[in-house]
Amino acid sequence: MRPIRLGLPAATITVLMASTVILGAGAAGATGAIPINAVLRNCDFSQVQTALEVPHSNMGHGTAQITSTGSSVTAHVNLLVAGEPGHHFDVGLIQEPMPSSATCGPGAPGTTFTGVDTDASGQVDVTLQAPIRQGTTGVWIMIESGNPHNNAPAEFYTTEFLAPV
């Protein structure tokens, strides 16, 4: 009878299986860093198709780290807006699915918001936590500053994709 040689592929499979066992339990519902971009979105996470202002001068960028356990979701949000120390933003965690006709501002069902001001370097660093509502499949982050002249935000940022929960 001929011996079976598994070689490197078997070792690779063993390492991958071991890392899944070791890392899998602690990483339930975790995502890597999700980019935050200057994109305005509707409450159903679709991108707003009408131009609010041309050109729009959103100069910030950042990331969100989103993790979830069985009953709650946590988002650590970091945004840098150079040249805007002391600027106020409302930072929201939005749970999906949500109908496009829904509102998703502070106080709306399925949302969690906090207000924060940028520090001297124009940086925002905030953590949001919320219970996961029944039926939620993903979450995203909305960062906006008010506009004294109309209902559209003066400055806005959102995560690039929905984080699964």
N, C-alpha and C positions, 0 to 999 in steps of 0.2 A: 504494500500500500504506500502511496506517495504522500509525503508530509505536506500539509497545507501551510503556506507562508503568507502571512498577512502583511508583514513589514510596516512601513510608515503609515499607510492608510488606517490600519487598526489602531496604531498609537494616536493618530490624530483624532479618530473617533472617540477613543477613551478620554483624551484630554478635553474634547468638546463636551462630552457627556458629563465629565466631572465638573467642568466649569459651569454647566447649566445647573447642576445640583447645588453647587456652592453659591453661585450668584443669583440663580433664579428666585430663591425665596425672598431675598432682600430687595429685589428690583421689581416687585409687583407694581404694575402701572407706571413705571418710571419712563421718562423720555430723556433724550439727550438735550442739549441746548437748542431751543427753537429760536430761529432768528426773528427779530421784531423789525418790521419795515414800515415805511410811510404809506400804508394802504388803508383806505376807508372801506369798512365792510358794513353790510346790512346785518341784522340780528340773526339771520340764518347762515352766517359766515360767507355769503356770496359777496363778491366785490362790487362796490358802488360803481356804476357805469357812467354816470354823468359827472362832468368836470365841475368842481366847486370853485376853483380859482386857478387861473393859468398865468404864469407858472406858480406852482405851489412850493413854498420854501421850507418844507420839513427837513431839518438837518440832523435829526437824531437817528440813532441805531442802538440796538441792544439785543438781549436774549431773555428767554424765560425758561426756567427749569420746572417742569410740572411732574409731580408724583401723586399717586393715589394709593389709598389703602381700601379696604372693603367699604367703608362708609364715608370717607372724606377725601378731598382733593386739596393739594397745596401747590401754590405757584410762587416761585421766587423770581422776581422781575428785576432786571437791571437795564436801565436806559441811560444813554449819554447824549445830551443835547448841548453841544459846545456853544458857549457864548450866551447861555440863558440861566444864570444863577438866580435862584429865588422864584422861578417860574412854577405856577401851580398846575398840576395834572390830576385828573381823576383816573385811577387805575382800576380796571374791572376784570373779573373772572366770569366768563359767560359759558353756561352749560348748554350743550346741544343734544338733541335737535330742538330747534325753536322755529316757529313759523316766521316767514319773511314779514308778515304783517305785525309781528310782536314788537314791543319796545324792549330795549335791553340796556337802558340807562340805570343809574343808581336807584335802588328800590324796586326794580322790576323783578318778577318771579324768575328764578334760575340764574340770578346774577349776585355777585358780591363785589362791592366797591370800597375803595378808600381814597382819600385825598392825600396828596404828597407834594412837597415843594422840592425843586432841585437844589442841591447843595452849591457851594461856592464854585465848584468846577462844572456845574451843569448836569450832575449825575443824580439819578433816582435809583434807589435800592430798597425794595419793599417786598414783603411776603404776604400773600393772601391765602386764607384757608376757608373752606366751605364744606358743609355736608353735601354728599352727592345725592341729587334728587332722583327719584325713581324714573327709569327710562333714559337717563343720560348715557350717551355713548362717547362723547368727547367734550373737550373744553378748549377755549382760546382766550387770549388776553387782548383787551382794548385799553389804550391809553389816549386820553383826549384832554385838551384844554378848551375852555369856553371861549365863545366869540361874542363880544358885546354888540355886534351889528346884525347877526342873524342866528338861526338855530343850528346851522352847520358848525362843527368844531373849528376853532382857529388852527389847531395843530392836532394831528392824529397819527397813531401808530397801532398796528395789530400784529399778532403772531402770524407767521407764514403758513402754518397748517394747524389743523385740529389735533390736539393730543388725545389719544384714546384713554379712557378710564375704565 
